[in-house]
Amino acid sequence: MKVRIANPDDVSLIFSFIQKKAEFDRNIGAFSGILQTTEEKTRKTLFGKIPFSYVLLAEDSGRAIGFALYGFRCSSFVGQPSIWLDDLYVDEDRRSQGAGAALMERLAGIARENDCTHIAWNADARNLRGLAFYHCLGAEITERHENRCFLRWIPQPLA
């Protein structure tokens, strides 16, 4: 398992993962809208003059099997950044084989390198498998609004 930072040549691959994530969310009832992004929008957002988000890709035997899309936020009151994880997705046939954990560990390393206070995201309450995975990482649900769970994870410093 290898996790790497995505580059502009990966836009089609990233877009395909966004489509798969949208379909997953549709299947559990978490998304009923129309996907509004395109490959060109994805390219501009991730690799334009100002990158607004970043992507990690999990690969096994040279094949991409998952991705994490994230960005940084900054609290003026805390004076430190945090990371917002927008999407985490692993291909269905490759789940529970370490790709999600590898992506999250790499994200934890990025958080530590950048002195981030925490990593936050939200997940649908109907995604029981995902919530169990996040719980095993040590993430906590900080709020819940109907089916939306807000999570926070403070990666531990490396010994």
Secondary structure as UniProt FT lines:
FT   STRAND          2..5
FT   HELIX           8..10
FT   HELIX           11..27
FT   TURN            28..29
FT   HELIX           39..47
FT   STRAND          54..60
FT   TURN            61..62
FT   STRAND          63..75
FT   TURN            76..79
FT   STRAND          80..90
FT   HELIX           92..94
FT   TURN            95..98
FT   HELIX           99..113
FT   TURN            114..115
FT   STRAND          119..124
FT   TURN            125..126
FT   HELIX           128..137
FT   STRAND          140..145
FT   TURN            146..147
FT   STRAND          148..153
//
